[in-house]
Amino acid sequence: MEYSLIFHNLYAFWSSPVKKKLILLSIMFLIWVYMLYSCVGYCSTMPSLVVESYRGKETGSAVGKRTESSRTDLVSRLLAKPQPWEDIESDYEEPSIRTAASRDLLNNELDSDRAEDWDEMHGEHQRAPEPSAMSSFSNGSGSKKLPQAIIIGVKKGGTRALLEFLRVHPDIRAVGAEPHFFDRNYDNGLEWYRELMPKTLEGQITMEKTPSYFVTREAPARISAMSRNTKLIVVVRDPVTRAISDYTQTLSKKPDIPSFESLTFKNRTTGLIDTSWSAIQIGIYAKHLDNWLQYFPMEQILFVSGERLISDPAGELGRVQDFLGLKRIITDKHFYFNQTKGFPCLKKAEGSSKPHCLGKTKGRTHPNIDPEVVQRLRDFYRPFNMKFYQMTGHNFGWD
C-alpha cells in the first residue's frame, strides 16, 4: 500500500507540465554551468602559452624549451645522443695543409661564414617583414618538425638566393640562419636541431640550408640516420668562378691574406694545384657527390645551376618546386633583374609588400686574376667536371 502511494505521488509529480519544465530547465542549467567551468579552466592556460610565444619572438631565441607529452620526451631523450655511423672508405686521401698562411685562411673561413650569415639576416638591406593575419596564424600554430628537405651546398653557389626565393612559397617554412647541425653542432642532438625549426602546418615543408654539408664527410650518414627520405638540394656553380668568389669573400673579411695565385698552387713553377685549400677542394663536386651516393639515391638529390638561378630564376625554381612536390606558385611575376647588383631580386619577399634584394655581402666585385692561373684551374677541374656531368646526367656547360 505504501509503495503504491509513493509511485502514485511520483507519477502525479512527473505528469505535471510545469514541474516537468522546471526539471528540464534545471538539468540544462547544470550542463551550462559545467561547460562554462570547463571553458574557464582551458582558457586560463592560454596566457602562459601566449607569453612564451611572445618571449620567443622578442628574444629571437631559437632553442627555447617547450613542454611535450611523456611519450615525446622519451623519444627526444633517445634521439638526443648522436647516432653512430660508419665512415666511408675512399681512394681520395684528405690533403694536409701546407702553410701557416693557408691554415689561417681556412680557420678564418668559419668566422667569415658566420659574419656573412649575420649580414644577410640582419644587414641594412634586409627587409622588415610586415605582420599579416596569415603569418601570425602560421607562427602561432602548427608544430616544429625535423626538415624534410635540406639545401646542402655548395658555398658561394647561390644557396642564399635559392632559400630566399623558396621562402616566398606558402607551403615552405625555412630557417633563415644556417644551423650547421650536421657538421658543427651534431653533439647537441636532434631535439636541439628540431627546436631551431619554424612551426609548420599540415602540408607545409620544413627546410634549412647549410652549404658546408656537401663537403662534410660525416654529413650524409648523419642525415640518413635522421631520415632516409630527406630530399637534398645542391646549388652548383662553375668551380673556377666559385673558388674566386670564395676567395673574394674571405678577402673582404681579412684583407692581408696571400694572393689568390699563391694559394692556388703548391708550386707555381710546376703548376701543381693545392687541393688542401678549401676554395679549390669544394669545387671537386664528383668526389663529394660520390660520398653522398653511398647513402642517398640520385633521385633524392636535385642539382640547381647557380648560373641559371641568375639568368632564369623562375625556371630553376620551377624545377625545385616540382622536386619538392609543390604547386608551381613562384613564377616570373615574382622576380625583376637588378642591373646594379647584376642578379635577380624579389618583387615581394616573404611577409613583405616591398621588393627585396640580397644584401651587400652578395655580388662583390672579384679581384683581377692572372688569366694563366684561371686557365690552369679550368684544366685541373675539367676531368672532375666531366665525371660530375656523367654522374648527374646533366651538362652544366662549365667548359
KOLLO-620140 format. One record per residue (C-alpha): residue in one letter; x, y, z. Coordinates in pm, 1 decimal. Example, Ala and Ser with C-alpha at 12.3 -4.5 7.8 and 13.67 -1.06 7.14 Angstrom:
REM residues 2
rest, c1, c2, c3
a, 1230.0, -450.0, 780.0
s, 1367.0, -106.0, 714.0
REM end
This chain:
REM residues 399
rest, c1, c2, c3
m, 0.0, 0.0, 0.0
e, 286.3, 235.9, 89.5
y, 469.0, 153.7, -236.8
s, 155.0, 223.9, -437.0
l, 119.0, 560.5, -268.8
i, 482.8, 652.2, -345.6
f, 454.2, 555.2, -711.5
h, 126.2, 741.3, -737.2
n, 281.1, 1060.7, -597.9
l, 582.8, 1031.3, -832.8
y, 357.8, 983.1, -1131.2
a, 148.8, 1281.9, -1031.1
f, 463.0, 1494.9, -988.7
w, 614.4, 1399.2, -1327.4
s, 285.3, 1429.1, -1515.5
s, 255.3, 1794.9, -1419.1
p, 369.6, 2004.4, -1724.8
v, 500.6, 2291.0, -1512.1
k, 708.9, 2070.0, -1287.4
k, 841.8, 1877.6, -1588.2
k, 965.9, 2203.2, -1744.8
l, 1131.7, 2305.8, -1418.4
i, 1323.9, 1978.7, -1405.2
l, 1440.3, 2010.2, -1766.8
l, 1547.7, 2371.8, -1711.7
s, 1741.2, 2268.6, -1400.6
i, 1923.7, 1995.8, -1595.0
m, 2006.5, 2238.1, -1878.5
f, 2133.4, 2493.6, -1626.6
l, 2363.7, 2239.4, -1464.7
i, 2500.8, 2139.6, -1806.9
w, 2563.3, 2506.1, -1896.4
v, 2744.7, 2566.8, -1563.4
y, 2965.7, 2262.5, -1626.0
m, 3056.2, 2377.2, -1980.2
l, 3134.4, 2729.2, -1855.0
y, 3358.4, 2586.8, -1582.1
s, 3544.0, 2369.0, -1834.6
c, 3592.7, 2661.4, -2074.4
v, 3732.0, 2885.6, -1797.7
g, 3974.4, 2611.4, -1694.6
y, 4101.0, 2570.4, -2053.0
c, 4129.3, 2941.7, -2126.4
s, 4329.8, 3001.2, -1807.3
t, 4618.7, 2809.0, -1961.2
m, 4633.3, 3029.0, -2271.4
p, 4815.2, 3339.3, -2133.9
s, 5124.0, 3136.7, -2044.2
l, 5138.0, 2997.6, -2394.7
v, 5097.7, 3343.3, -2544.7
v, 5367.9, 3486.9, -2317.3
e, 5602.4, 3202.2, -2403.7
s, 5542.7, 3258.1, -2775.1
y, 5594.9, 3633.0, -2738.6
r, 5915.6, 3589.6, -2542.0
g, 6046.2, 3353.2, -2805.6
k, 5986.1, 3608.6, -3081.5
e, 6111.5, 3902.5, -2874.2
t, 6446.6, 3744.9, -2787.5
g, 6494.4, 3569.2, -3118.5
s, 6594.5, 3255.8, -2926.9
a, 6570.4, 2950.7, -3150.0
v, 6645.0, 2697.3, -2881.0
g, 6373.6, 2766.9, -2622.3
k, 6236.2, 2462.1, -2442.0
r, 5877.8, 2351.9, -2485.0
t, 5669.9, 2104.4, -2290.2
e, 5570.6, 1782.2, -2460.3
s, 5392.4, 1463.5, -2363.8
s, 5579.3, 1199.2, -2164.9
r, 5595.1, 977.0, -2474.2
t, 5756.5, 1253.1, -2683.2
d, 6001.6, 1328.3, -2400.4
l, 6111.3, 967.0, -2400.6
v, 6167.4, 970.1, -2777.2
s, 6353.0, 1301.3, -2750.7
r, 6589.7, 1162.2, -2489.5
l, 6660.7, 863.8, -2706.8
l, 6730.6, 1084.9, -3007.7
a, 6933.1, 1343.1, -2817.5
k, 7255.9, 1145.9, -2840.4
p, 7441.0, 1134.0, -3171.8
q, 7367.8, 826.5, -3377.0
p, 7663.1, 606.7, -3470.3
w, 7766.0, 589.7, -3832.5
e, 8018.3, 403.2, -4040.9
d, 8293.3, 603.5, -4204.1
i, 8338.8, 568.9, -4577.8
e, 8644.4, 408.8, -4730.1
s, 8773.6, 619.1, -5017.1
d, 9069.9, 627.9, -5250.3
y, 9082.5, 1003.3, -5200.3
e, 9325.1, 1099.7, -4926.1
e, 9248.6, 1426.0, -4749.5
p, 9549.2, 1653.3, -4811.1
s, 9730.1, 1822.4, -4526.7
i, 9751.8, 2199.5, -4503.1
r, 10091.9, 2306.9, -4631.2
t, 10148.9, 2654.9, -4489.1
a, 10058.3, 2866.3, -4190.3
a, 9901.2, 3117.4, -4429.3
s, 9670.8, 2851.4, -4572.3
r, 9586.1, 2725.3, -4223.5
d, 9495.5, 3073.3, -4103.5
l, 9285.2, 3126.9, -4412.7
l, 9091.8, 2804.3, -4360.1
n, 9032.6, 2882.5, -3992.9
n, 8907.0, 3229.6, -4072.2
e, 8661.2, 3097.1, -4330.3
l, 8440.4, 2968.1, -4049.0
d, 8424.2, 3315.0, -3893.2
s, 8368.7, 3462.9, -4239.1
d, 8072.0, 3230.7, -4296.3
r, 7914.3, 3331.8, -3967.9
a, 7961.5, 3701.5, -4042.3
e, 7817.9, 3652.8, -4391.4
d, 7512.6, 3477.7, -4249.6
w, 7460.0, 3754.2, -3994.5
d, 7490.4, 4024.4, -4258.3
e, 7227.7, 3855.3, -4470.6
m, 6982.1, 3808.7, -4184.4
h, 7031.2, 4146.5, -4013.9
g, 7206.7, 4372.1, -4264.8
e, 7087.9, 4711.7, -4376.2
h, 6938.3, 4568.0, -4694.9
q, 6739.7, 4304.0, -4511.1
r, 6365.2, 4353.5, -4535.7
a, 6146.4, 4424.1, -4235.6
p, 5864.4, 4169.2, -4251.7
e, 5520.0, 4318.4, -4231.0
p, 5279.2, 4136.5, -3998.7
s, 4978.1, 3974.0, -4153.3
a, 4693.5, 3762.9, -4025.1
m, 4819.9, 3458.0, -4211.1
s, 5180.8, 3488.5, -4093.9
s, 5067.0, 3539.9, -3734.7
f, 4845.6, 3233.5, -3761.4
s, 5131.7, 3026.1, -3902.3
n, 5374.8, 3141.0, -3633.6
g, 5136.2, 3062.8, -3353.0
s, 5006.0, 2730.7, -3480.5
g, 5146.1, 2406.9, -3603.2
s, 5442.9, 2217.6, -3464.1
k, 5818.3, 2200.6, -3506.3
k, 5938.6, 1917.1, -3726.1
l, 6274.9, 1794.3, -3845.4
p, 6338.0, 1918.5, -4201.8
q, 6203.1, 1713.4, -4490.9
a, 6433.6, 1896.0, -4734.9
i, 6781.5, 2045.7, -4691.9
i, 6991.4, 2267.5, -4918.0
i, 7328.2, 2101.1, -4856.9
g, 7557.9, 2303.8, -5082.3
v, 7760.7, 2449.2, -5221.9
k, 7922.8, 2751.4, -5062.8
k, 7919.7, 3057.1, -5294.1
g, 7696.7, 2871.6, -5537.2
g, 7373.9, 3065.6, -5478.4
t, 7223.6, 2887.6, -5176.6
r, 7114.5, 3208.2, -5003.5
a, 6933.6, 3329.3, -5314.3
l, 6758.8, 2993.8, -5355.6
l, 6645.5, 2988.9, -4992.9
e, 6512.9, 3345.3, -5006.6
f, 6325.1, 3269.4, -5328.5
l, 6175.6, 2948.4, -5186.4
r, 6051.9, 3120.6, -4872.3
v, 5800.6, 3307.4, -5087.5
h, 5612.9, 2978.2, -5131.2
p, 5331.1, 2946.3, -4873.0
d, 5397.9, 2574.0, -4829.2
i, 5764.7, 2618.6, -4735.7
r, 5885.7, 2723.1, -4392.8
a, 6262.6, 2759.9, -4354.8
v, 6521.6, 2864.5, -4100.5
g, 6690.6, 3188.6, -4204.2
a, 7032.4, 3135.7, -4044.9
e, 7245.5, 2829.7, -4116.1
p, 7210.1, 2572.3, -3831.8
h, 7536.5, 2385.8, -3913.2
f, 7393.1, 2089.9, -3723.4
f, 7533.6, 1800.9, -3925.0
d, 7886.8, 1943.4, -3935.1
r, 7949.3, 2153.8, -3622.7
n, 7664.4, 2102.4, -3375.5
y, 7578.4, 1734.3, -3409.2
d, 7663.9, 1659.6, -3045.3
n, 7372.9, 1883.0, -2939.7
g, 7127.1, 1615.9, -3051.2
l, 6822.7, 1601.8, -3276.2
e, 6589.4, 1767.9, -3027.6
w, 6815.0, 2075.4, -3020.4
y, 6805.0, 2073.8, -3400.0
r, 6424.9, 2040.6, -3406.8
e, 6388.0, 2342.6, -3179.1
l, 6566.1, 2559.3, -3438.7
m, 6296.6, 2483.3, -3695.4
p, 5994.3, 2708.2, -3753.5
k, 5647.0, 2577.9, -3677.2
t, 5468.7, 2425.3, -3975.7
l, 5109.2, 2341.3, -4051.0
e, 4984.1, 2022.9, -4212.6
g, 5110.3, 2004.2, -4572.1
q, 5394.7, 2253.6, -4524.7
i, 5760.5, 2157.8, -4575.7
t, 6030.0, 2238.0, -4320.6
m, 6364.8, 2336.0, -4474.7
e, 6710.3, 2458.7, -4383.7
k, 7029.9, 2534.7, -4573.6
t, 7390.7, 2484.5, -4472.6
p, 7625.7, 2477.9, -4776.0
s, 7914.6, 2313.6, -4589.9
y, 7718.1, 1987.8, -4553.1
f, 7806.3, 1888.7, -4910.4
v, 8178.4, 1872.9, -4831.4
t, 8143.9, 1733.0, -4478.3
r, 8242.8, 1368.9, -4482.0
e, 8008.8, 1263.0, -4197.8
a, 7702.0, 1462.1, -4310.3
p, 7544.8, 1201.6, -4546.5
a, 7542.8, 927.7, -4281.9
r, 7411.2, 1164.7, -4017.4
i, 7126.3, 1296.8, -4232.3
s, 7040.8, 942.5, -4340.6
a, 7025.6, 838.9, -3972.8
m, 6773.5, 1119.5, -3916.0
s, 6562.2, 1025.2, -4218.9
r, 6644.0, 833.3, -4534.3
n, 6358.1, 1015.6, -4707.4
t, 6515.6, 1362.1, -4671.7
k, 6524.5, 1547.0, -5004.0
l, 6858.2, 1710.9, -5079.6
i, 6923.9, 2018.1, -5294.8
v, 7270.6, 2115.8, -5420.9
v, 7331.0, 2451.0, -5590.3
v, 7640.8, 2411.4, -5808.2
r, 7839.4, 2671.8, -5997.8
d, 8143.0, 2682.4, -6227.6
p, 8410.5, 2566.1, -5979.6
v, 8665.2, 2821.9, -6103.1
t, 8425.5, 3115.0, -6058.2
r, 8312.8, 2966.2, -5728.8
a, 8671.7, 2948.2, -5599.9
i, 8737.1, 3311.6, -5692.0
s, 8409.9, 3416.0, -5525.2
d, 8508.5, 3216.6, -5215.5
y, 8844.1, 3393.4, -5204.4
t, 8675.6, 3732.9, -5257.7
q, 8452.7, 3673.9, -4955.2
t, 8748.8, 3585.3, -4733.2
l, 8947.9, 3880.2, -4870.4
s, 8669.8, 4119.8, -4767.9
k, 8699.0, 3996.8, -4409.1
k, 9078.2, 3958.5, -4399.5
p, 9248.9, 4194.5, -4647.8
d, 9601.5, 4081.1, -4556.9
i, 9568.7, 3722.0, -4679.9
p, 9805.0, 3593.7, -4953.2
s, 9712.9, 3637.8, -5318.5
f, 9476.4, 3400.9, -5494.2
e, 9758.8, 3282.7, -5720.3
s, 9991.5, 3193.7, -5431.7
l, 9719.5, 2995.8, -5254.5
t, 9615.5, 2811.1, -5569.8
f, 9948.9, 2638.6, -5635.1
k, 10167.4, 2416.1, -5424.2
n, 10441.9, 2508.2, -5667.6
r, 10382.1, 2784.0, -5923.3
t, 10670.9, 2661.4, -6139.6
t, 10535.5, 2308.0, -6177.9
g, 10174.1, 2427.4, -6182.7
l, 10065.9, 2171.5, -5919.5
i, 9729.0, 2275.8, -5774.8
d, 9698.3, 2283.7, -5396.0
t, 9383.5, 2083.4, -5320.6
s, 9432.4, 2134.7, -4946.4
w, 9287.7, 2484.5, -4987.0
s, 8913.6, 2456.5, -4929.7
a, 8835.3, 2709.7, -5203.9
i, 8979.0, 2457.9, -5451.6
q, 8864.1, 2142.1, -5277.9
i, 8493.1, 2236.9, -5264.6
g, 8476.3, 2253.5, -5645.6
i, 8569.4, 1885.1, -5688.5
y, 8196.7, 1806.1, -5697.2
a, 8228.8, 1447.8, -5824.8
k, 8437.5, 1343.8, -5526.1
h, 8189.7, 1488.1, -5275.8
l, 7886.0, 1352.2, -5459.9
d, 8030.6, 1001.6, -5450.0
n, 8020.6, 1024.0, -5071.5
w, 7650.5, 1119.5, -5072.5
l, 7554.8, 841.5, -5313.1
q, 7666.0, 589.8, -5052.4
y, 7358.2, 688.2, -4850.2
f, 7106.1, 852.3, -5084.9
p, 6981.2, 753.9, -5431.7
m, 7033.5, 1004.9, -5711.8
e, 6658.1, 1064.7, -5747.1
q, 6657.5, 1212.8, -5395.5
i, 6914.1, 1478.4, -5489.4
l, 6835.2, 1782.1, -5705.3
f, 7116.3, 1984.1, -5863.5
v, 7036.8, 2350.2, -5923.5
s, 7252.0, 2552.7, -6162.6
g, 7388.3, 2864.8, -5993.3
e, 7426.5, 3027.5, -6336.0
r, 7064.5, 2957.5, -6435.8
l, 6948.4, 3077.4, -6095.1
i, 7066.8, 3419.3, -6216.8
s, 6966.6, 3400.1, -6583.8
d, 6635.1, 3214.4, -6534.9
p, 6535.2, 3210.0, -6166.1
a, 6173.3, 3115.5, -6237.3
g, 6282.0, 2817.4, -6446.0
e, 6513.0, 2681.7, -6175.9
l, 6253.2, 2749.3, -5906.1
g, 6001.1, 2555.5, -6113.9
r, 6230.7, 2251.0, -6107.0
v, 6276.0, 2285.3, -5731.0
q, 5902.2, 2312.6, -5667.2
d, 5842.2, 2002.1, -5879.5
f, 6114.5, 1815.6, -5690.0
l, 5954.0, 1905.6, -5357.3
g, 5610.7, 1800.7, -5482.6
l, 5469.7, 2151.8, -5454.9
k, 5244.3, 2352.1, -5683.3
r, 5437.2, 2595.8, -5906.9
i, 5346.0, 2917.7, -5729.2
i, 5679.9, 3100.3, -5765.6
t, 5695.0, 3220.2, -6128.4
d, 5837.4, 3500.8, -6344.3
k, 5599.8, 3750.4, -6185.4
h, 5792.6, 3725.7, -5856.8
f, 6127.1, 3849.0, -5999.4
y, 6290.8, 4153.8, -6151.7
f, 6652.9, 4189.4, -6261.9
n, 6856.7, 4444.5, -6067.8
q, 7106.0, 4596.4, -6312.7
t, 7319.9, 4748.9, -6037.7
k, 7369.8, 4424.9, -5848.3
g, 7370.2, 4204.6, -6156.8
f, 7128.9, 3940.9, -6029.3
p, 6752.1, 3888.4, -5990.4
c, 6561.9, 4020.1, -5690.9
l, 6220.2, 3950.3, -5546.0
k, 5938.0, 4193.5, -5618.5
k, 5776.3, 4093.3, -5289.6
a, 5963.1, 3894.3, -5027.1
e, 5813.3, 3664.2, -4766.8
g, 5596.7, 3859.9, -4523.1
s, 5657.0, 4189.7, -4702.6
s, 5498.9, 4400.4, -4974.7
k, 5833.4, 4560.5, -5064.7
p, 6099.3, 4449.5, -5316.7
h, 6395.7, 4262.5, -5171.0
c, 6747.9, 4205.5, -5299.6
l, 7021.5, 4010.4, -5129.4
g, 7241.7, 4231.0, -4914.1
k, 7578.5, 4396.4, -4967.5
t, 7764.6, 4070.1, -4897.6
k, 7640.1, 3931.7, -5230.9
g, 7761.7, 4031.9, -5573.7
r, 8105.0, 4155.7, -5468.3
t, 8343.6, 4257.6, -5745.5
h, 8603.6, 3985.1, -5798.8
p, 8972.8, 4078.7, -5799.0
n, 9168.0, 4051.0, -6124.6
i, 9318.4, 3704.1, -6150.0
d, 9602.9, 3613.5, -6384.3
p, 9437.2, 3454.8, -6694.5
e, 9707.2, 3188.0, -6695.8
v, 9604.5, 3082.8, -6343.2
v, 9237.1, 3075.0, -6444.1
q, 9318.4, 2854.4, -6742.8
r, 9529.9, 2623.5, -6529.4
l, 9237.9, 2585.0, -6290.0
r, 8998.8, 2509.9, -6577.9
d, 9234.0, 2235.9, -6697.3
f, 9250.5, 2098.8, -6343.5
y, 8872.3, 2088.3, -6295.0
r, 8785.1, 1958.3, -6643.7
p, 8810.0, 1581.5, -6570.7
f, 8622.0, 1625.0, -6243.1
n, 8350.8, 1824.5, -6422.9
m, 8316.2, 1553.9, -6689.4
k, 8275.7, 1292.1, -6416.7
f, 8017.0, 1509.7, -6241.9
y, 7818.2, 1556.9, -6565.1
q, 7822.9, 1180.7, -6611.9
m, 7706.8, 1110.2, -6255.9
t, 7421.6, 1362.4, -6263.0
g, 7321.1, 1315.6, -6627.6
h, 7338.3, 1692.0, -6678.7
n, 7594.1, 1907.0, -6860.8
f, 7629.6, 2236.9, -6676.4
g, 7841.0, 2391.4, -6952.8
w, 8138.9, 2499.6, -6747.0
d, 8392.4, 2401.2, -7017.5
REM end
